[in-house]
Amino acid sequence: MGTQKSELLQGTLDLLVLKIVALSPIHGYAIAQRINQISREVLQVQQGSLYPALHRLEKRGLLKAEWRETGGRDAKYYSLTRAGRRELNAEQANWNRLAGAVALILRTAE
């Protein structure tokens, strides 16, 4: 039996990106790898979703980016801004509240 891959719920990608970037400055491809690794290969982020999310978060002032050389080539490294940290905290609290509510419903006896 193979590992089942899951699509990300609408709106969760930004939260996951902010959380991964909060751990340390990181480039885009590594963000996708880290999400895949930490989720035990359940979540996969496609480049077509990731890079627009990174640009959107940067435009909103939640991420800042700088070019660095890595492995003989330049890569854009992202880090969290203060506003990004506040947004991450708010989104995590909201996610935990939502997940708790779903768990309550799923535990309801039929």
C-alpha positions in Angstrom: 0.0 0.0 0.0 1.6 3.3 -1.1 1.6 6.6 0.6 -1.5 8.6 -0.2 -0.8 12.2 -1.2 -3.1 15.0 -0.1 -4.1 18.2 -1.8 -3.6 21.2 0.5 -6.8 22.8 1.7 -7.6 26.2 0.3 -5.8 28.8 2.4 -3.4 26.5 4.2 -0.4 26.9 1.9 0.3 30.4 3.2 0.2 29.2 6.8 2.5 26.3 6.0 5.0 28.6 4.1 5.0 31.1 7.0 5.7 28.3 9.5 8.5 26.8 7.5 10.1 30.2 6.8 9.9 31.0 10.6 12.3 28.2 11.3 15.1 29.8 9.3 15.7 31.7 6.1 15.1 29.3 3.2 14.8 29.3 -0.6 11.6 28.3 -2.4 12.5 24.8 -3.5 13.7 23.9 0.0 10.3 25.1 1.4 8.5 22.6 -0.8 11.0 19.9 0.3 10.6 20.7 4.0 6.8 20.6 3.8 7.0 17.2 2.1 9.5 15.9 4.6 7.9 17.1 7.8 4.4 15.9 6.6 6.0 12.5 6.0 5.3 12.9 2.3 1.6 13.4 2.7 1.7 17.0 1.6 3.3 18.0 -1.7 3.5 21.6 -2.9 3.8 22.2 -6.6 5.9 25.0 -7.9 2.9 26.4 -9.7 1.3 27.0 -6.3 4.4 27.7 -4.2 6.0 30.6 -6.1 2.8 32.6 -6.4 2.2 32.2 -2.7 5.8 33.4 -1.9 5.3 36.4 -4.1 1.9 37.2 -2.5 3.3 36.9 1.0 6.3 39.1 0.1 4.0 41.7 -1.5 1.8 41.7 1.7 5.0 42.4 3.8 4.9 39.1 5.6 8.1 37.8 4.0 11.3 39.5 2.9 13.6 38.1 0.3 17.3 38.4 -0.5 19.4 36.8 -3.1 22.2 34.5 -1.9 24.6 32.2 -3.6 24.0 28.5 -2.9 25.6 25.6 -4.6 27.2 27.8 -7.3 24.0 29.6 -8.2 21.9 32.4 -6.9 18.7 31.6 -5.0 16.1 33.9 -3.4 16.0 33.2 0.4 12.9 34.1 2.3 12.6 35.2 6.0 9.7 36.2 8.1 9.1 39.9 8.9 7.5 41.1 12.2 4.2 41.4 10.4 4.7 37.8 9.1 5.3 36.6 12.7 2.1 38.2 13.8 0.2 36.8 10.9 1.7 33.3 11.6 0.6 33.5 15.2 -2.9 34.6 14.3 -3.3 31.9 11.6 -2.0 29.2 13.8 -4.5 30.1 16.5 -7.3 30.1 13.9 -6.2 26.8 12.4 -6.1 25.2 15.9 -9.6 26.5 16.6 -10.9 25.2 13.3 -9.1 21.8 13.7 -10.6 21.4 17.2 -14.1 22.1 15.9 -13.7 19.6 13.1 -12.4 17.0 15.6 -15.4 17.6 17.8 -17.8 16.9 14.9 -15.8 13.8 13.8 -16.0 12.4 17.4 -19.8 12.8 17.5 -21.5 9.4 17.7 -23.7 8.5 14.9 
